[in-house]
Amino acid sequence: MIRGRSSQNVRAAVLLVLLPCLPATVGCARAVDGVPTAVPGDAFPESADELEALVVTEVPSGLPRLPDAELDPPAGAKAVDDIADYSEDPSRERDVLERYGYRQGWERFWGSGSGGPMTGVFVDQFATRAGAGAYAEDLARNDAEHYDGVLHDNPPELPGGCRMLTVDDPEAQAALGGPAALAWCGHGPFSVSVTAVAESMDAAQEEVAAVVDEQLDRLPP
C-alpha cells in the first residue's frame, strides 16, 4: 500500500480548518451563500461510477497513474463517510459535508507513489451550485491560510471563477514533496480541485492549469 499521500493530507487538513465555520456562526466567513438551485437529475451523474467516467484519465506531465486500490486510503469513489473518515473527528466532519450538500466524489492520482512529482484530481458533486461553489471557495481560502501560500483569485491561467494557490514556504513544500500549486473551481454542482507537486513552481502551475482545463471540459455545463 502507498501511504502518506500529500494530496490526501491537504484535503483532510483543510476540512478540519472548516469545521468551526459551519454552520455559519459569529466570527466565521459564511456557510453556503446564494439561492440553492437544484439541477435536473437526468443531466448529471447519479452515482460515483457515473462520475468516474467524467474524470481525466491522464495528465500532461506524463506521470503514471497510481492504481486507486494501492493507495492508503484508496482513491476512487468517495461518499460523505469516506471523506469524513479522513478526520480525527468524523462526526463533525460529516456534518460539515452534509451542510455543503455533498453527494459524491472521485479522486485520481498520478506519480511514483514514493514522493516527488505528483498530480491529484478531486471532483466532488453537490446538491446545488451554491454548495459546490462555497465548498471550492472555502477550501481555497483555508488552504492558503494553512500553507501560508499566495492565493490568486481568477488567475489568467485558469477559467473565470477559479482560484490558484502557490506554496512557496520551504517547510510547506517539504511536507508536500516539492514546489506545489493547487487550484479550485466551482462548475455547476461540481467542485474541481487539482494539486500538482513538481520539480519547479512553473511546472506545477502549468500542470494544474492544463488539468483544470481538461477536467472542466469533461463536465456537464
ZADO-1210 file (C-alpha; in nm, 4 decimals, padded with zeros to 6 digits):
<atoms>
<atom x="00.0000" y="00.0000" z="00.0000" code="MET" pos="1"/>
<atom x="00.1242" y="00.3517" z="-00.0824" code="ILE" pos="2"/>
<atom x="00.0961" y="00.5672" z="00.2283" code="ARG" pos="3"/>
<atom x="00.1433" y="00.9316" z="00.3146" code="GLY" pos="4"/>
<atom x="-00.0089" y="01.0937" z="00.0057" code="ARG" pos="5"/>
<atom x="00.0415" y="01.4675" z="00.0416" code="SER" pos="6"/>
<atom x="-00.2790" y="01.5415" z="-00.1501" code="SER" pos="7"/>
<atom x="-00.4825" y="01.3342" z="00.0920" code="GLN" pos="8"/>
<atom x="-00.3324" y="01.5271" z="00.3797" code="ASN" pos="9"/>
<atom x="-00.4308" y="01.8505" z="00.2045" code="VAL" pos="10"/>
<atom x="-00.7984" y="01.7577" z="00.1930" code="ARG" pos="11"/>
<atom x="-00.8132" y="01.6295" z="00.5497" code="ALA" pos="12"/>
<atom x="-00.6314" y="01.9302" z="00.6914" code="ALA" pos="13"/>
<atom x="-00.8472" y="02.1814" z="00.5100" code="VAL" pos="14"/>
<atom x="-01.1747" y="02.0224" z="00.6121" code="LEU" pos="15"/>
<atom x="-01.0584" y="02.0329" z="00.9723" code="LEU" pos="16"/>
<atom x="-00.9987" y="02.4061" z="00.9373" code="VAL" pos="17"/>
<atom x="-01.3520" y="02.4478" z="00.8005" code="LEU" pos="18"/>
<atom x="-01.5216" y="02.2710" z="01.0904" code="LEU" pos="19"/>
<atom x="-01.5685" y="02.5735" z="01.3191" code="PRO" pos="20"/>
<atom x="-01.7243" y="02.7767" z="01.0383" code="CYS" pos="21"/>
<atom x="-02.0196" y="02.5505" z="00.9606" code="LEU" pos="22"/>
<atom x="-02.2953" y="02.6184" z="01.0361" code="PRO" pos="23"/>
<atom x="-02.2481" y="02.9918" z="00.9947" code="ALA" pos="24"/>
<atom x="-02.1691" y="03.1499" z="01.3304" code="THR" pos="25"/>
<atom x="-02.0335" y="03.4781" z="01.4568" code="VAL" pos="26"/>
<atom x="-01.6715" y="03.5117" z="01.3538" code="GLY" pos="27"/>
<atom x="-01.6855" y="03.2704" z="01.0592" code="CYS" pos="28"/>
<atom x="-01.6870" y="03.3770" z="00.6986" code="ALA" pos="29"/>
<atom x="-02.0047" y="03.2024" z="00.5842" code="ARG" pos="30"/>
<atom x="-02.1711" y="02.8708" z="00.5240" code="ALA" pos="31"/>
<atom x="-02.3341" y="02.8448" z="00.1802" code="VAL" pos="32"/>
<atom x="-02.4209" y="03.1701" z="00.0071" code="ASP" pos="33"/>
<atom x="-02.6668" y="03.2159" z="-00.2744" code="GLY" pos="34"/>
<atom x="-03.0002" y="03.0653" z="-00.3648" code="VAL" pos="35"/>
<atom x="-02.9922" y="02.6836" z="-00.3669" code="PRO" pos="36"/>
<atom x="-03.0501" y="02.5885" z="-00.7282" code="THR" pos="37"/>
<atom x="-03.1213" y="02.2255" z="-00.7982" code="ALA" pos="38"/>
<atom x="-03.0102" y="02.0784" z="-01.1271" code="VAL" pos="39"/>
<atom x="-03.2014" y="01.8333" z="-01.3474" code="PRO" pos="40"/>
<atom x="-03.1382" y="01.4816" z="-01.2225" code="GLY" pos="41"/>
<atom x="-03.1006" y="01.3317" z="-01.5694" code="ASP" pos="42"/>
<atom x="-02.8257" y="01.5778" z="-01.6702" code="ALA" pos="43"/>
<atom x="-02.5694" y="01.4802" z="-01.4077" code="PHE" pos="44"/>
<atom x="-02.4153" y="01.1638" z="-01.2624" code="PRO" pos="45"/>
<atom x="-02.6432" y="00.9674" z="-01.0335" code="GLU" pos="46"/>
<atom x="-02.3643" y="00.7540" z="-00.8868" code="SER" pos="47"/>
<atom x="-01.9916" y="00.7659" z="-00.8226" code="ALA" pos="48"/>
<atom x="-01.9404" y="00.5174" z="-01.1064" code="ASP" pos="49"/>
<atom x="-02.1075" y="00.7571" z="-01.3479" code="GLU" pos="50"/>
<atom x="-01.8929" y="01.0398" z="-01.2104" code="LEU" pos="51"/>
<atom x="-01.5766" y="00.8353" z="-01.2706" code="GLU" pos="52"/>
<atom x="-01.6386" y="00.8427" z="-01.6443" code="ALA" pos="53"/>
<atom x="-01.6061" y="01.2227" z="-01.6341" code="LEU" pos="54"/>
<atom x="-01.2681" y="01.2346" z="-01.4566" code="VAL" pos="55"/>
<atom x="-00.9486" y="01.2896" z="-01.6573" code="VAL" pos="56"/>
<atom x="-00.7545" y="00.9726" z="-01.7292" code="THR" pos="57"/>
<atom x="-00.4040" y="01.1121" z="-01.7924" code="GLU" pos="58"/>
<atom x="-00.2066" y="01.4275" z="-01.7235" code="VAL" pos="59"/>
<atom x="00.0194" y="01.6437" z="-01.9439" code="PRO" pos="60"/>
<atom x="00.3288" y="01.5735" z="-01.7322" code="SER" pos="61"/>
<atom x="00.3105" y="01.2089" z="-01.8371" code="GLY" pos="62"/>
<atom x="00.3228" y="01.0836" z="-01.4786" code="LEU" pos="63"/>
<atom x="00.1955" y="00.7261" z="-01.4441" code="PRO" pos="64"/>
<atom x="-00.1472" y="00.6806" z="-01.2930" code="ARG" pos="65"/>
<atom x="-00.1478" y="00.5329" z="-00.9431" code="LEU" pos="66"/>
<atom x="-00.3923" y="00.2425" z="-00.9022" code="PRO" pos="67"/>
<atom x="-00.6788" y="00.3512" z="-00.6765" code="ASP" pos="68"/>
<atom x="-00.6684" y="00.0366" z="-00.4633" code="ALA" pos="69"/>
<atom x="-00.2939" y="00.0628" z="-00.3970" code="GLU" pos="70"/>
<atom x="-00.3271" y="00.3963" z="-00.2177" code="LEU" pos="71"/>
<atom x="-00.3974" y="00.4251" z="00.1511" code="ASP" pos="72"/>
<atom x="-00.6689" y="00.5282" z="00.1942" code="PRO" pos="73"/>
<atom x="-00.7830" y="00.4135" z="-00.1505" code="PRO" pos="74"/>
<atom x="-00.8609" y="00.6717" z="-00.4174" code="ALA" pos="75"/>
<atom x="-01.1599" y="00.6362" z="-00.6486" code="GLY" pos="76"/>
<atom x="-01.5206" y="00.6666" z="-00.5363" code="ALA" pos="77"/>
<atom x="-01.5921" y="00.8870" z="-00.2365" code="LYS" pos="78"/>
<atom x="-01.9045" y="00.9266" z="-00.0249" code="ALA" pos="79"/>
<atom x="-01.9600" y="01.1534" z="00.2735" code="VAL" pos="80"/>
<atom x="-01.8403" y="00.8862" z="00.5159" code="ASP" pos="81"/>
<atom x="-01.5193" y="00.8285" z="00.3181" code="ASP" pos="82"/>
<atom x="-01.4222" y="01.1958" z="00.3338" code="ILE" pos="83"/>
<atom x="-01.5309" y="01.2268" z="00.6964" code="ALA" pos="84"/>
<atom x="-01.3117" y="00.9332" z="00.7951" code="ASP" pos="85"/>
<atom x="-01.0006" y="01.1311" z="00.6959" code="TYR" pos="86"/>
<atom x="-01.0616" y="01.3444" z="01.0022" code="SER" pos="87"/>
<atom x="-00.9867" y="01.2842" z="01.3679" code="GLU" pos="88"/>
<atom x="-01.3488" y="01.3846" z="01.4300" code="ASP" pos="89"/>
<atom x="-01.5521" y="01.2072" z="01.1569" code="PRO" pos="90"/>
<atom x="-01.8860" y="01.3005" z="01.3109" code="SER" pos="91"/>
<atom x="-01.8197" y="01.6733" z="01.2958" code="ARG" pos="92"/>
<atom x="-01.6646" y="01.6493" z="00.9504" code="GLU" pos="93"/>
<atom x="-01.9674" y="01.4560" z="00.8254" code="ARG" pos="94"/>
<atom x="-02.1852" y="01.7438" z="00.9430" code="ASP" pos="95"/>
<atom x="-01.9673" y="01.9905" z="00.7516" code="VAL" pos="96"/>
<atom x="-02.0013" y="01.7974" z="00.4277" code="LEU" pos="97"/>
<atom x="-02.3751" y="01.7466" z="00.4639" code="GLU" pos="98"/>
<atom x="-02.4242" y="02.1195" z="00.5133" code="ARG" pos="99"/>
<atom x="-02.2494" y="02.1795" z="00.1851" code="TYR" pos="100"/>
<atom x="-02.4875" y="01.9300" z="00.0227" code="GLY" pos="101"/>
<atom x="-02.2125" y="01.6793" z="-00.0581" code="TYR" pos="102"/>
<atom x="-02.3315" y="01.3878" z="-00.2725" code="ARG" pos="103"/>
<atom x="-02.0323" y="01.2002" z="-00.4094" code="GLN" pos="104"/>
<atom x="-01.6828" y="01.2386" z="-00.5385" code="GLY" pos="105"/>
<atom x="-01.3960" y="01.0765" z="-00.7222" code="TRP" pos="106"/>
<atom x="-01.0236" y="01.1031" z="-00.6592" code="GLU" pos="107"/>
<atom x="-00.7458" y="01.0115" z="-00.9003" code="ARG" pos="108"/>
<atom x="-00.3678" y="01.0399" z="-00.8663" code="PHE" pos="109"/>
<atom x="-00.0560" y="01.0215" z="-01.0788" code="TRP" pos="110"/>
<atom x="00.3043" y="00.9880" z="-00.9640" code="GLY" pos="111"/>
<atom x="00.5607" y="00.7401" z="-00.8374" code="SER" pos="112"/>
<atom x="00.3868" y="00.6787" z="-00.5052" code="GLY" pos="113"/>
<atom x="00.7138" y="00.7372" z="-00.3198" code="SER" pos="114"/>
<atom x="00.7450" y="01.1140" z="-00.3156" code="GLY" pos="115"/>
<atom x="00.8472" y="01.3619" z="-00.5827" code="GLY" pos="116"/>
<atom x="00.6209" y="01.4911" z="-00.8596" code="PRO" pos="117"/>
<atom x="00.2536" y="01.4105" z="-00.8137" code="MET" pos="118"/>
<atom x="-00.0767" y="01.5232" z="-00.9598" code="THR" pos="119"/>
<atom x="-00.4114" y="01.4728" z="-00.7899" code="GLY" pos="120"/>
<atom x="-00.7632" y="01.5431" z="-00.9142" code="VAL" pos="121"/>
<atom x="-01.0665" y="01.5696" z="-00.6880" code="PHE" pos="122"/>
<atom x="-01.4106" y="01.6001" z="-00.8479" code="VAL" pos="123"/>
<atom x="-01.6920" y="01.6389" z="-00.5963" code="ASP" pos="124"/>
<atom x="-02.0622" y="01.6655" z="-00.6718" code="GLN" pos="125"/>
<atom x="-02.3128" y="01.8590" z="-00.4607" code="PHE" pos="126"/>
<atom x="-02.6869" y="01.9022" z="-00.4436" code="ALA" pos="127"/>
<atom x="-02.6684" y="02.2640" z="-00.5582" code="THR" pos="128"/>
<atom x="-02.4432" y="02.5038" z="-00.7445" code="ARG" pos="129"/>
<atom x="-02.4240" y="02.7204" z="-00.4332" code="ALA" pos="130"/>
<atom x="-02.2913" y="02.4311" z="-00.2266" code="GLY" pos="131"/>
<atom x="-02.0265" y="02.3401" z="-00.4829" code="ALA" pos="132"/>
<atom x="-01.9115" y="02.6993" z="-00.5221" code="GLY" pos="133"/>
<atom x="-01.8961" y="02.7620" z="-00.1483" code="ALA" pos="134"/>
<atom x="-01.7011" y="02.4399" z="-00.0904" code="TYR" pos="135"/>
<atom x="-01.4435" y="02.5264" z="-00.3574" code="ALA" pos="136"/>
<atom x="-01.4006" y="02.8823" z="-00.2346" code="GLU" pos="137"/>
<atom x="-01.3728" y="02.7902" z="00.1318" code="ASP" pos="138"/>
<atom x="-01.1221" y="02.5123" z="00.0652" code="LEU" pos="139"/>
<atom x="-00.9064" y="02.7560" z="-00.1324" code="ALA" pos="140"/>
<atom x="-00.9073" y="03.0263" z="00.1322" code="ARG" pos="141"/>
<atom x="-00.8427" y="02.7890" z="00.4199" code="ASN" pos="142"/>
<atom x="-00.5667" y="02.6065" z="00.2327" code="ASP" pos="143"/>
<atom x="-00.3981" y="02.9434" z="00.1724" code="ALA" pos="144"/>
<atom x="-00.4021" y="03.0040" z="00.5461" code="GLU" pos="145"/>
<atom x="-00.2911" y="02.6501" z="00.6286" code="HIS" pos="146"/>
<atom x="00.0110" y="02.6576" z="00.3962" code="TYR" pos="147"/>
<atom x="00.0809" y="03.0315" z="00.4272" code="ASP" pos="148"/>
<atom x="00.0683" y="03.0465" z="00.0489" code="GLY" pos="149"/>
<atom x="-00.0337" y="03.3063" z="-00.2058" code="VAL" pos="150"/>
<atom x="-00.3938" y="03.2666" z="-00.3253" code="LEU" pos="151"/>
<atom x="-00.4748" y="03.4083" z="-00.6679" code="HIS" pos="152"/>
<atom x="-00.8416" y="03.4795" z="-00.7455" code="ASP" pos="153"/>
<atom x="-00.9265" y="03.4473" z="-01.1158" code="ASN" pos="154"/>
<atom x="-00.5651" y="03.3940" z="-01.2278" code="PRO" pos="155"/>
<atom x="-00.5107" y="03.4352" z="-01.6032" code="PRO" pos="156"/>
<atom x="-00.4009" y="03.0724" z="-01.6354" code="GLU" pos="157"/>
<atom x="-00.7423" y="02.9419" z="-01.5253" code="LEU" pos="158"/>
<atom x="-01.1059" y="02.9897" z="-01.6310" code="PRO" pos="159"/>
<atom x="-01.3055" y="03.2618" z="-01.4592" code="GLY" pos="160"/>
<atom x="-01.4181" y="03.1848" z="-01.1061" code="GLY" pos="161"/>
<atom x="-01.1199" y="02.9619" z="-01.0263" code="CYS" pos="162"/>
<atom x="-00.8508" y="03.0134" z="-00.7644" code="ARG" pos="163"/>
<atom x="-00.4894" y="02.9023" z="-00.7568" code="MET" pos="164"/>
<atom x="-00.2601" y="02.8649" z="-00.4560" code="LEU" pos="165"/>
<atom x="00.1157" y="02.8555" z="-00.4930" code="THR" pos="166"/>
<atom x="00.3087" y="02.7120" z="-00.1989" code="VAL" pos="167"/>
<atom x="00.6440" y="02.8883" z="-00.1660" code="ASP" pos="168"/>
<atom x="00.7188" y="02.8261" z="00.2015" code="ASP" pos="169"/>
<atom x="01.0100" y="02.5789" z="00.2286" code="PRO" pos="170"/>
<atom x="00.8587" y="02.3865" z="00.5194" code="GLU" pos="171"/>
<atom x="00.5240" y="02.3525" z="00.3432" code="ALA" pos="172"/>
<atom x="00.6989" y="02.2424" z="00.0244" code="GLN" pos="173"/>
<atom x="00.8883" y="01.9797" z="00.2210" code="ALA" pos="174"/>
<atom x="00.5611" y="01.8484" z="00.3631" code="ALA" pos="175"/>
<atom x="00.4022" y="01.8350" z="00.0188" code="LEU" pos="176"/>
<atom x="00.7066" y="01.6880" z="-00.1554" code="GLY" pos="177"/>
<atom x="00.8247" y="01.9901" z="-00.3534" code="GLY" pos="178"/>
<atom x="00.7038" y="02.3101" z="-00.5192" code="PRO" pos="179"/>
<atom x="00.3252" y="02.2845" z="-00.5329" code="ALA" pos="180"/>
<atom x="00.0315" y="02.4552" z="-00.6978" code="ALA" pos="181"/>
<atom x="-00.3321" y="02.3888" z="-00.6112" code="LEU" pos="182"/>
<atom x="-00.6470" y="02.5068" z="-00.7880" code="ALA" pos="183"/>
<atom x="-01.0190" y="02.5058" z="-00.7068" code="TRP" pos="184"/>
<atom x="-01.3104" y="02.5757" z="-00.9375" code="CYS" pos="185"/>
<atom x="-01.6846" y="02.5635" z="-00.8979" code="GLY" pos="186"/>
<atom x="-01.8592" y="02.4318" z="-01.2088" code="HIS" pos="187"/>
<atom x="-02.2348" y="02.3907" z="-01.1783" code="GLY" pos="188"/>
<atom x="-02.2925" y="02.1382" z="-00.8969" code="PRO" pos="189"/>
<atom x="-01.9288" y="02.0261" z="-00.9133" code="PHE" pos="190"/>
<atom x="-01.6219" y="02.1334" z="-00.7215" code="SER" pos="191"/>
<atom x="-01.2987" y="02.0577" z="-00.9056" code="VAL" pos="192"/>
<atom x="-00.9662" y="02.0597" z="-00.7230" code="SER" pos="193"/>
<atom x="-00.6286" y="01.9876" z="-00.8788" code="VAL" pos="194"/>
<atom x="-00.2984" y="01.9566" z="-00.6929" code="THR" pos="195"/>
<atom x="00.0404" y="01.9336" z="-00.8607" code="ALA" pos="196"/>
<atom x="00.3801" y="01.8822" z="-00.6999" code="VAL" pos="197"/>
<atom x="00.6630" y="01.9273" z="-00.9491" code="ALA" pos="198"/>
<atom x="01.0337" y="01.9999" z="-00.9822" code="GLU" pos="199"/>
<atom x="00.9632" y="02.3735" z="-01.0171" code="SER" pos="200"/>
<atom x="00.6803" y="02.6138" z="-00.9429" code="MET" pos="201"/>
<atom x="00.6382" y="02.6931" z="-01.3130" code="ASP" pos="202"/>
<atom x="00.5976" y="02.3237" z="-01.3915" code="ALA" pos="203"/>
<atom x="00.3445" y="02.2795" z="-01.1111" code="ALA" pos="204"/>
<atom x="00.1365" y="02.5750" z="-01.2305" code="GLN" pos="205"/>
<atom x="00.1446" y="02.4582" z="-01.5908" code="GLU" pos="206"/>
<atom x="00.0303" y="02.1113" z="-01.4877" code="GLU" pos="207"/>
<atom x="-00.2539" y="02.2459" z="-01.2765" code="VAL" pos="208"/>
<atom x="-00.3770" y="02.4829" z="-01.5473" code="ALA" pos="209"/>
<atom x="-00.3783" y="02.2149" z="-01.8168" code="ALA" pos="210"/>
<atom x="-00.5530" y="01.9563" z="-01.5990" code="VAL" pos="211"/>
<atom x="-00.8165" y="02.2061" z="-01.4800" code="VAL" pos="212"/>
<atom x="-00.8994" y="02.2992" z="-01.8403" code="ASP" pos="213"/>
<atom x="-00.9422" y="01.9386" z="-01.9466" code="GLU" pos="214"/>
<atom x="-01.1384" y="01.8418" z="-01.6367" code="GLN" pos="215"/>
<atom x="-01.3851" y="02.1276" z="-01.6703" code="LEU" pos="216"/>
<atom x="-01.4349" y="02.0422" z="-02.0374" code="ASP" pos="217"/>
<atom x="-01.5367" y="01.6891" z="-01.9400" code="ARG" pos="218"/>
<atom x="-01.8153" y="01.8009" z="-01.7028" code="LEU" pos="219"/>
<atom x="-02.1723" y="01.8929" z="-01.7989" code="PRO" pos="220"/>
<atom x="-02.2179" y="02.2695" z="-01.8398" code="PRO" pos="221"/>
</atoms>
